[in-house]
Amino acid sequence: MPINENEVTWVKPPRMGLLERLYLPAIAQGLQTTLKHMFGKKVTQQFPEERPKLPPNYRGVHRLNRDEQGRVKCVACYMCSTACPARCIDIVAAPSPWPDREKYPEVFVIDELRCIYCGMCEQACPCDAIELTSLFDLTGLSREEMMFDKEKLLSVFDQTATKGEDPIRTKSGKLSIASEPNV
């Protein structure tokens, strides 16, 4: 069925005036933007020289905490790997050589490239063994370098614990972090 002639609306292209043909308004608008950026407040941070001030709830590189005797706190309960939505935590448990726990992680690996830094592992841990630190400058030349094993995660703890700058977000209550009120 053809369209009736009275239903068709013809649109005429807009006509450009003299100023628009000379592009003067566009040039003036571009100069205005340039001047605003030249004399406005600078927000660029010169990263290696200027370290950023991170908020207290920033979640960076993981660490495995040590207990009072210097042993790994983890009891290989698999709660962190179960709670992880990215499935980046692999744990292999072994019988514990210490009498105060059943097992410990013989292998503990976190794929930092796959991690989304959500903090679910930190919240799920019943013994405060895993935490996210404020370290943010994470680099590696290969995927293997970004696989943090137990020794590397414990070295992150040693590095951040000696500095004392890292905010501790997990506090041990009677039932560990599960007993703490949400802040």
Residue frames as a rotation matrix with the C-alpha (Angstrom) as fourth column:
MET 1
0.583 0.812 0.000 0.00
0.812 -0.583 0.000 0.00
0.000 0.000 -1.000 0.00
PRO 2
-0.260 -0.710 0.654 1.59
0.675 -0.618 -0.403 3.32
0.691 0.336 0.640 -1.07
ILE 3
-0.451 0.011 -0.892 1.93
0.767 -0.505 -0.394 6.29
-0.455 -0.863 0.220 1.30
ASN 4
0.607 0.731 0.313 -0.44
0.795 -0.556 -0.242 9.19
-0.003 0.396 -0.918 0.74
GLU 5
-0.108 -0.657 0.746 1.14
0.621 -0.631 -0.465 12.45
0.776 0.413 0.476 -0.38
ASN 6
0.410 0.334 0.849 -0.43
-0.329 -0.813 0.480 14.35
0.851 -0.476 -0.224 2.57
GLU 7
0.991 -0.077 -0.108 1.31
0.131 0.464 0.876 12.03
-0.017 -0.882 0.470 5.09
VAL 8
0.243 -0.960 0.139 4.81
0.932 0.191 -0.308 12.87
0.269 0.204 0.941 3.82
THR 9
0.933 -0.070 -0.353 6.71
0.083 -0.913 0.400 15.71
-0.351 -0.402 -0.846 5.50
TRP 10
0.534 -0.779 0.328 9.65
0.573 0.049 -0.818 17.04
0.621 0.625 0.473 3.59
VAL 11
0.699 -0.410 -0.586 12.58
0.457 -0.374 0.807 18.20
-0.550 -0.832 -0.074 5.73
LYS 12
0.828 -0.443 0.343 14.79
0.064 -0.533 -0.844 20.95
0.557 0.721 -0.413 4.39
PRO 13
0.114 -0.856 -0.504 18.46
0.937 0.261 -0.232 21.01
0.331 -0.446 0.832 5.42
PRO 14
0.682 0.125 -0.721 19.37
0.498 -0.801 0.332 23.95
-0.535 -0.586 -0.609 7.65
ARG 15
0.666 -0.454 0.592 21.15
0.382 -0.473 -0.794 26.84
0.640 0.755 -0.142 5.99
MET 16
0.116 -0.729 -0.675 24.48
0.975 -0.047 0.218 27.93
-0.191 -0.683 0.705 7.43
GLY 17
0.965 0.195 -0.176 25.03
0.185 -0.980 -0.071 31.60
-0.186 0.036 -0.982 8.08
LEU 18
0.633 -0.760 0.146 28.23
-0.277 -0.399 -0.874 33.55
0.723 0.513 -0.463 7.39
LEU 19
0.136 -0.595 0.792 29.70
-0.990 -0.109 0.089 32.98
0.033 -0.796 -0.604 10.88
GLU 20
0.562 0.131 0.817 28.99
-0.343 0.935 0.086 29.28
-0.752 -0.329 0.571 10.74
ARG 21
0.964 -0.237 0.124 30.59
0.211 0.390 -0.896 28.98
0.164 0.890 0.426 7.32
LEU 22
0.337 -0.881 0.333 33.73
-0.512 -0.468 -0.720 30.67
0.790 0.072 -0.609 8.71
TYR 23
0.292 -0.117 -0.949 33.72
0.544 0.836 0.065 28.28
0.786 -0.536 0.308 11.74
LEU 24
-0.392 -0.473 0.789 34.24
-0.288 -0.752 -0.593 31.23
0.874 -0.460 0.158 14.13
PRO 25
0.451 0.564 0.692 31.84
-0.834 -0.009 0.551 29.99
0.317 -0.826 0.466 16.85
ALA 26
0.931 -0.134 -0.339 33.51
0.182 0.976 0.116 26.56
0.315 -0.170 0.934 16.83
ILE 27
-0.017 -0.995 0.098 36.99
0.450 -0.095 -0.888 28.10
0.893 0.029 0.449 17.06
ALA 28
-0.200 0.005 0.980 35.91
-0.655 -0.745 -0.129 30.37
0.729 -0.667 0.152 19.93
GLN 29
0.800 0.537 0.266 34.41
-0.563 0.521 0.641 27.41
0.206 -0.663 0.720 21.79
GLY 30
0.680 -0.624 -0.385 37.64
0.510 0.780 -0.364 25.41
0.527 0.051 0.848 21.33
LEU 31
-0.296 -0.797 0.527 39.77
0.094 -0.573 -0.814 28.31
0.950 -0.192 0.244 22.61
GLN 32
0.211 0.470 0.857 37.47
-0.827 -0.382 0.413 28.67
0.522 -0.796 0.308 25.62
THR 33
0.978 0.135 -0.158 37.97
-0.055 0.901 0.431 24.98
0.201 -0.413 0.888 26.48
THR 34
0.265 -0.958 -0.105 41.74
0.597 0.249 -0.763 25.29
0.757 0.140 0.638 26.05
LEU 35
-0.318 -0.368 0.874 41.95
-0.338 -0.817 -0.467 28.36
0.886 -0.444 0.135 28.32
LYS 36
0.621 0.606 0.497 39.79
-0.700 0.143 0.700 26.66
0.353 -0.783 0.512 30.95
HIS 37
0.894 -0.322 -0.311 42.21
0.373 0.920 0.120 23.71
0.248 -0.223 0.943 31.04
MET 38
0.016 -0.956 0.292 45.29
0.431 -0.257 -0.865 25.94
0.902 0.139 0.408 31.07
PHE 39
-0.562 -0.244 0.790 44.24
-0.402 -0.755 -0.518 28.06
0.723 -0.609 0.327 34.03
GLY 40
0.558 0.826 0.079 41.95
-0.529 0.281 0.801 25.66
0.639 -0.489 0.593 35.87
LYS 41
0.377 -0.360 0.853 42.80
-0.822 0.295 0.488 23.41
-0.427 -0.885 -0.184 38.81
LYS 42
-0.206 -0.550 -0.809 45.29
-0.796 0.575 -0.188 20.67
0.569 0.606 -0.557 37.94
VAL 43
0.613 0.480 0.627 44.27
-0.754 0.592 0.284 17.14
-0.235 -0.647 0.725 38.91
THR 44
0.657 -0.445 -0.609 47.03
-0.153 0.713 -0.685 15.15
0.739 0.543 0.400 37.22
GLN 45
0.807 -0.422 0.413 49.25
-0.397 0.129 0.909 13.29
-0.437 -0.897 -0.063 39.64
GLN 46
0.231 -0.816 -0.531 52.88
-0.825 0.126 -0.551 12.62
0.516 0.565 -0.644 38.76
PHE 47
0.850 0.474 -0.229 52.71
-0.295 0.789 0.539 8.98
0.436 -0.391 0.811 39.85
PRO 48
0.335 -0.678 -0.654 56.19
0.615 0.683 -0.394 7.72
0.714 -0.270 0.646 40.62
GLU 49
-0.688 -0.627 0.365 57.15
0.181 -0.635 -0.751 10.92
0.703 -0.451 0.550 42.42
GLU 50
-0.513 0.615 0.599 53.76
-0.846 -0.481 -0.231 11.58
0.146 -0.625 0.767 44.03
ARG 51
-0.937 0.244 -0.248 52.21
0.275 0.956 -0.099 8.61
0.213 -0.161 -0.964 45.79
PRO 52
-0.274 0.912 0.305 48.41
-0.196 -0.363 0.911 8.70
0.942 0.189 0.279 45.85
LYS 53
-0.806 0.165 0.569 46.51
-0.575 0.012 -0.818 8.96
-0.142 -0.986 0.085 49.11
LEU 54
-0.667 0.532 -0.521 44.30
0.037 0.722 0.691 5.89
0.744 0.441 -0.502 49.14
PRO 55
0.152 0.787 0.598 41.02
-0.791 -0.266 0.551 5.65
0.593 -0.557 0.582 51.04
PRO 56
-0.412 -0.375 0.831 41.05
-0.866 0.445 -0.228 3.37
-0.284 -0.813 -0.508 54.12
ASN 57
0.340 0.603 0.722 38.78
-0.315 0.796 -0.517 0.84
-0.886 -0.051 0.461 52.42
TYR 58
0.274 -0.328 -0.904 41.04
-0.960 -0.035 -0.278 0.43
0.059 0.944 -0.325 49.36
ARG 59
0.682 -0.014 0.731 41.53
-0.158 0.973 0.166 -3.22
-0.714 -0.229 0.662 48.37
GLY 60
0.302 -0.683 -0.666 44.86
-0.952 -0.178 -0.249 -4.07
0.052 0.709 -0.704 46.79
VAL 61
-0.220 -0.526 -0.821 47.22
-0.514 0.778 -0.361 -7.05
0.829 0.343 -0.442 46.76
HIS 62
0.813 0.542 -0.213 46.39
-0.174 0.575 0.799 -10.02
0.555 -0.613 0.562 49.02
ARG 63
-0.368 -0.898 0.241 48.44
-0.734 0.121 -0.669 -11.22
0.571 -0.423 -0.703 51.93
LEU 64
0.398 0.364 -0.842 48.41
0.280 0.826 0.490 -14.30
0.874 -0.430 0.227 54.13
ASN 65
0.457 -0.175 0.872 48.69
-0.744 -0.613 0.267 -13.38
0.488 -0.771 -0.410 57.79
ARG 66
-0.386 -0.637 -0.668 50.97
0.067 0.702 -0.709 -15.05
0.920 -0.318 -0.229 60.29
ASP 67
0.752 0.594 -0.287 50.03
0.301 0.079 0.950 -16.00
0.587 -0.801 -0.119 63.83
GLU 68
0.861 -0.386 0.332 51.99
-0.506 -0.578 0.640 -15.13
-0.055 -0.719 -0.693 66.99
GLN 69
0.422 -0.721 0.549 54.46
0.042 0.621 0.783 -17.99
-0.905 -0.308 0.293 66.39
GLY 70
-0.331 -0.582 -0.743 55.17
-0.665 -0.415 0.621 -16.92
-0.670 0.699 -0.249 62.79
ARG 71
-0.734 0.144 0.664 53.14
0.424 0.860 0.283 -19.74
-0.530 0.489 -0.692 61.21
VAL 72
-0.845 0.526 0.100 50.57
-0.145 -0.405 0.903 -19.21
0.515 0.748 0.419 58.50
LYS 73
-0.682 0.635 0.363 47.16
-0.597 -0.197 -0.778 -18.49
-0.422 -0.747 0.514 60.09
CYS 74
-0.077 0.703 -0.707 45.25
-0.937 0.191 0.292 -20.35
0.340 0.686 0.644 57.39
VAL 75
-0.356 0.060 0.933 43.62
-0.549 0.794 -0.260 -23.64
-0.756 -0.605 -0.250 58.45
ALA 76
-0.950 -0.077 -0.302 42.78
-0.307 0.398 0.865 -24.70
0.054 0.914 -0.402 54.86
CYS 77
-0.471 0.858 0.204 39.02
0.119 0.291 -0.949 -24.58
-0.874 -0.423 -0.239 55.36
TYR 78
-0.749 0.066 0.660 38.41
0.662 0.112 0.741 -23.57
-0.025 0.991 -0.128 51.71
MET 79
0.193 0.862 -0.469 35.96
0.738 -0.443 -0.509 -20.83
-0.646 -0.248 -0.722 52.73
CYS 80
-0.103 -0.292 -0.951 37.86
-0.273 -0.911 0.309 -18.16
-0.956 0.291 0.014 50.76
SER 81
-0.951 -0.284 -0.120 38.02
-0.193 0.245 0.950 -20.21
-0.240 0.927 -0.288 47.58
THR 82
-0.476 0.861 0.182 34.34
0.868 0.493 -0.062 -21.12
-0.143 0.128 -0.981 47.93
ALA 83
0.309 0.626 -0.716 33.31
0.540 -0.735 -0.409 -17.48
-0.782 -0.261 -0.566 48.38
CYS 84
-0.543 -0.637 -0.547 35.49
-0.068 -0.616 0.785 -16.18
-0.837 0.463 0.291 45.54
PRO 85
0.562 0.824 -0.068 33.31
-0.110 -0.007 -0.994 -15.21
-0.820 0.566 0.087 42.55
ALA 86
0.458 -0.468 -0.756 36.32
-0.888 -0.281 -0.364 -15.12
-0.042 0.838 -0.544 40.21
ARG 87
0.984 -0.082 0.157 37.54
0.062 0.990 0.129 -18.59
-0.166 -0.117 0.979 41.26
CYS 88
0.563 -0.824 0.054 41.12
-0.360 -0.303 -0.882 -17.38
0.744 0.478 -0.468 41.51
ILE 89
0.019 -0.537 0.844 42.13
-0.999 0.031 0.042 -19.08
-0.049 -0.843 -0.535 44.80
ASP 90
0.484 0.030 -0.874 43.55
-0.250 0.963 -0.105 -22.63
0.839 0.269 0.474 44.77
ILE 91
0.087 -0.399 0.913 44.32
-0.996 -0.009 0.090 -24.43
-0.027 -0.917 -0.398 48.03
VAL 92
0.215 -0.080 -0.973 45.81
-0.114 0.988 -0.106 -27.88
0.970 0.134 0.203 48.64
ALA 93
0.580 0.093 0.809 45.45
-0.791 -0.170 0.587 -28.97
0.192 -0.981 -0.025 52.27
ALA 94
-0.133 -0.638 -0.759 47.82
-0.069 0.770 -0.635 -31.22
0.989 -0.032 -0.147 54.20
PRO 95
0.640 0.313 -0.702 47.75
0.625 0.319 0.712 -32.61
0.447 -0.895 0.009 57.75
SER 96
0.706 -0.315 0.635 49.06
-0.418 -0.908 0.014 -30.02
0.572 -0.275 -0.772 60.16
PRO 97
-0.094 -0.807 -0.583 52.40
0.379 0.512 -0.771 -30.60
0.921 -0.293 0.257 61.90
TRP 98
-0.803 -0.139 0.580 51.11
-0.392 -0.609 -0.690 -28.48
0.449 -0.781 0.434 64.80
PRO 99
-0.830 0.452 -0.326 48.79
0.551 0.751 -0.363 -29.85
0.081 -0.481 -0.873 67.48
ASP 100
-0.620 0.593 -0.514 46.43
0.066 -0.613 -0.788 -26.84
-0.782 -0.522 0.341 67.59
ARG 101
0.073 0.676 -0.733 44.85
-0.863 -0.325 -0.386 -27.43
-0.500 0.661 0.560 64.13
GLU 102
0.565 0.276 0.777 43.86
0.024 0.937 -0.349 -30.28
-0.825 0.216 0.523 61.85
LYS 103
0.330 -0.402 0.854 45.29
0.930 0.293 -0.222 -29.06
-0.161 0.868 0.471 58.57
TYR 104
0.105 -0.350 -0.931 47.18
-0.018 -0.936 0.350 -26.24
-0.994 -0.020 -0.104 56.95
PRO 105
0.927 0.268 -0.263 47.64
-0.248 -0.088 -0.965 -25.13
-0.282 0.959 -0.015 53.33
GLU 106
0.188 -0.873 0.451 50.45
0.567 0.471 0.676 -27.02
-0.802 0.128 0.583 51.70
VAL 107
-0.747 -0.294 0.596 49.77
0.660 -0.432 0.615 -25.01
0.076 0.853 0.517 48.52
PHE 108
0.255 0.779 -0.573 47.97
0.629 -0.584 -0.513 -21.66
-0.734 -0.229 -0.639 48.49
VAL 109
-0.772 -0.511 0.379 47.87
0.599 -0.384 0.702 -19.79
-0.214 0.769 0.603 45.17
ILE 110
0.305 0.814 -0.494 45.99
0.357 -0.578 -0.733 -16.63
-0.883 0.047 -0.467 44.15
ASP 111
-0.277 -0.283 0.918 45.85
0.960 -0.108 0.257 -15.62
0.026 0.953 0.302 40.49
GLU 112
-0.360 0.064 -0.931 46.11
0.411 -0.885 -0.219 -11.83
-0.838 -0.461 0.292 40.84
LEU 113
-0.970 0.027 -0.241 45.23
-0.224 -0.477 0.850 -11.30
-0.092 0.878 0.469 37.16
ARG 114
-0.559 0.805 -0.200 41.96
0.407 0.477 0.779 -13.14
0.723 0.354 -0.594 37.54
CYS 115
-0.456 0.343 -0.821 41.02
0.861 -0.065 -0.505 -11.58
-0.226 -0.937 -0.266 40.89
ILE 116
0.043 0.550 0.834 38.42
0.581 -0.693 0.427 -8.80
0.813 0.466 -0.350 40.91
TYR 117
-0.850 -0.527 0.013 39.48
0.276 -0.467 -0.840 -7.52
0.448 -0.710 0.543 44.37
CYS 118
0.025 0.970 0.242 35.99
-0.067 -0.239 0.969 -7.75
0.997 -0.040 0.059 45.82
GLY 119
-0.555 -0.325 0.766 37.07
-0.740 -0.227 -0.633 -8.73
0.379 -0.918 -0.115 49.34
MET 120
0.558 0.817 -0.143 34.78
-0.673 0.547 0.498 -11.76
0.485 -0.182 0.855 49.59
CYS 121
0.222 -0.556 -0.801 37.73
0.316 0.818 -0.480 -14.00
0.922 -0.147 0.357 50.55
GLU 122
-0.767 -0.533 0.358 38.63
-0.081 -0.472 -0.878 -11.63
0.637 -0.702 0.319 53.36
GLN 123
-0.233 0.775 0.588 35.08
-0.945 -0.324 0.052 -11.64
0.231 -0.543 0.807 54.72
ALA 124
0.629 0.544 -0.555 34.65
-0.474 0.835 0.281 -15.40
0.616 0.086 0.783 54.40
CYS 125
-0.240 -0.835 -0.496 37.83
0.003 0.510 -0.860 -16.34
0.971 -0.208 -0.120 56.27
PRO 126
0.755 0.617 -0.222 36.93
0.187 0.122 0.975 -17.56
0.629 -0.777 -0.024 59.77
CYS 127
0.570 -0.595 -0.566 40.43
0.779 0.172 0.603 -17.06
-0.261 -0.785 0.562 61.16
ASP 128
0.894 -0.156 -0.419 41.49
-0.198 -0.978 -0.059 -13.75
-0.401 0.136 -0.906 59.55
ALA 129
0.207 -0.861 0.465 44.19
0.504 0.501 0.704 -15.48
-0.839 0.088 0.537 57.54
ILE 130
-0.355 -0.288 0.889 43.72
0.933 -0.169 0.318 -13.56
0.059 0.943 0.329 54.29
GLU 131
0.282 0.390 -0.877 43.56
0.419 -0.872 -0.253 -9.79
-0.863 -0.296 -0.410 53.87
LEU 132
0.479 -0.137 0.867 43.68
0.798 -0.343 -0.495 -7.30
0.365 0.929 -0.055 51.06
THR 133
-0.151 -0.655 -0.740 46.40
0.823 -0.498 0.272 -4.69
-0.547 -0.568 0.615 51.57
SER 134
0.708 0.364 -0.605 46.80
0.062 -0.886 -0.460 -1.16
-0.703 0.289 -0.650 50.27
LEU 135
-0.484 -0.875 -0.012 49.58
-0.015 -0.006 1.000 -2.16
-0.875 0.484 -0.010 47.85
PHE 136
0.584 0.798 -0.145 48.44
-0.076 -0.124 -0.989 -1.13
-0.808 0.589 -0.012 44.39
ASP 137
0.330 -0.520 -0.788 51.48
-0.929 -0.325 -0.175 -1.04
-0.165 0.790 -0.590 42.13
LEU 138
0.279 -0.074 0.957 51.33
-0.113 0.988 0.109 -4.66
-0.954 -0.138 0.267 41.05
THR 139
0.389 -0.208 -0.897 53.44
-0.914 -0.203 -0.350 -5.52
-0.110 0.957 -0.269 38.02
GLY 140
0.115 -0.398 0.910 54.64
-0.060 0.912 0.406 -8.64
-0.992 -0.101 0.081 36.30
LEU 141
-0.427 -0.376 -0.823 56.08
-0.812 -0.242 0.532 -9.58
-0.399 0.895 -0.202 32.94
SER 142
-0.738 0.210 -0.641 54.29
-0.264 0.784 0.561 -12.92
0.620 0.584 -0.524 32.67
ARG 143
0.356 0.935 -0.001 51.22
-0.482 0.184 0.857 -14.72
0.801 -0.304 0.516 33.98
GLU 144
0.279 -0.320 -0.905 53.46
0.609 0.788 -0.091 -16.91
0.743 -0.526 0.415 36.18
GLU 145
-0.785 -0.614 0.087 54.77
0.356 -0.561 -0.747 -13.83
0.507 -0.555 0.659 38.00
MET 146
-0.494 0.683 0.538 51.19
-0.709 -0.674 0.205 -12.83
0.503 -0.280 0.818 38.83
MET 147
0.465 0.539 -0.703 50.41
0.052 0.776 0.629 -16.17
0.884 -0.329 0.333 40.46
PHE 148
-0.110 -0.471 0.875 51.02
-0.847 -0.416 -0.331 -15.44
0.520 -0.778 -0.353 44.15
ASP 149
0.078 0.071 -0.994 51.91
0.227 0.970 0.087 -18.61
0.971 -0.233 0.059 46.03
LYS 150
0.784 0.326 -0.528 52.02
0.540 0.062 0.840 -19.07
0.306 -0.943 -0.128 49.80
GLU 151
-0.043 -0.897 -0.440 55.59
0.966 -0.150 0.212 -17.81
-0.256 -0.415 0.873 50.18
LYS 152
-0.690 -0.185 0.699 54.93
0.496 -0.825 0.271 -14.69
0.527 0.534 0.661 48.14
LEU 153
0.308 0.891 0.335 51.71
0.175 -0.399 0.900 -13.96
0.935 -0.219 -0.279 50.06
LEU 154
0.685 -0.150 -0.712 53.55
0.728 0.109 0.677 -14.36
-0.024 -0.983 0.184 53.37
SER 155
-0.462 -0.887 0.008 56.29
0.884 -0.459 0.084 -12.03
-0.071 0.046 0.996 52.13
VAL 156
-0.264 0.478 0.838 53.60
0.237 -0.810 0.537 -9.42
0.935 0.340 0.100 51.39
PHE 157
0.798 0.524 -0.298 52.54
0.379 -0.053 0.924 -9.79
0.468 -0.850 -0.241 55.04
ASP 158
0.195 -0.814 -0.547 56.14
0.941 -0.003 0.340 -9.32
-0.279 -0.580 0.765 56.20
GLN 159
-0.640 -0.441 0.629 56.51
0.667 -0.725 0.170 -6.25
0.381 0.528 0.759 53.99
THR 160
-0.028 0.725 0.688 53.25
0.052 -0.686 0.725 -4.60
0.998 0.056 -0.018 55.09
ALA 161
0.755 0.307 -0.579 53.49
0.546 0.195 0.815 -5.57
0.363 -0.931 -0.021 58.76
THR 162
-0.137 -0.886 -0.443 56.93
0.977 -0.195 0.087 -3.98
-0.164 -0.421 0.892 59.15
LYS 163
-0.642 -0.052 0.765 55.76
0.384 -0.885 0.263 -0.72
0.663 0.462 0.589 57.52
GLY 164
-0.640 0.471 -0.607 52.76
0.665 -0.056 -0.745 -0.45
-0.385 -0.880 -0.277 59.81
GLU 165
-0.867 0.302 -0.395 50.95
-0.404 -0.892 0.205 1.77
-0.290 0.337 0.895 57.30
ASP 166
-0.742 0.580 -0.335 48.45
-0.031 0.469 0.882 -0.80
0.669 0.665 -0.331 56.12
PRO 167
-0.314 0.697 0.644 45.03
-0.941 -0.316 -0.117 -0.40
0.122 -0.643 0.756 57.72
ILE 168
-0.998 0.054 -0.021 43.86
0.057 0.977 -0.208 -3.55
0.009 -0.209 -0.978 59.43
ARG 169
-0.432 0.902 -0.029 40.26
-0.747 -0.339 0.572 -4.10
0.506 0.269 0.820 58.43
THR 170
0.320 0.552 -0.770 39.71
0.002 0.812 0.584 -7.43
0.947 -0.188 0.259 60.12
LYS 171
-0.355 -0.347 0.868 39.59
-0.865 -0.231 -0.446 -7.62
0.355 -0.909 -0.218 63.89
SER 172
-0.608 0.094 -0.789 39.41
0.131 0.991 0.018 -10.90
0.783 -0.092 -0.615 65.72
GLY 173
-0.037 0.665 0.746 36.33
-0.951 -0.254 0.179 -11.20
0.308 -0.703 0.641 67.85
LYS 174
-0.174 0.027 0.984 35.18
-0.609 0.782 -0.129 -14.36
-0.773 -0.622 -0.120 69.63
LEU 175
0.472 0.405 0.783 33.82
0.358 0.724 -0.590 -15.60
-0.806 0.558 0.197 66.32
SER 176
-0.515 -0.767 0.383 36.41
0.745 -0.179 0.642 -13.74
-0.424 0.616 0.664 64.25
ILE 177
-0.996 0.048 -0.072 35.23
-0.076 -0.883 0.462 -11.22
-0.041 0.466 0.884 61.67
ALA 178
-0.449 0.889 -0.095 31.74
0.404 0.297 0.865 -12.74
0.797 0.350 -0.492 61.63
SER 179
0.065 0.474 -0.878 31.20
0.997 0.005 0.077 -11.39
0.041 -0.881 -0.472 65.15
GLU 180
-0.781 -0.414 -0.468 32.18
0.450 -0.892 0.039 -7.84
-0.433 -0.180 0.883 64.29
PRO 181
0.322 0.912 -0.254 29.45
0.405 -0.375 -0.834 -5.30
-0.856 0.166 -0.490 63.51
ASN 182
0.076 -0.227 0.971 29.41
0.988 -0.112 -0.103 -3.98
0.132 0.967 0.216 59.95
VAL 183
-0.221 -0.256 -0.941 30.85
0.466 -0.875 0.128 -0.49
-0.857 -0.410 0.313 59.77
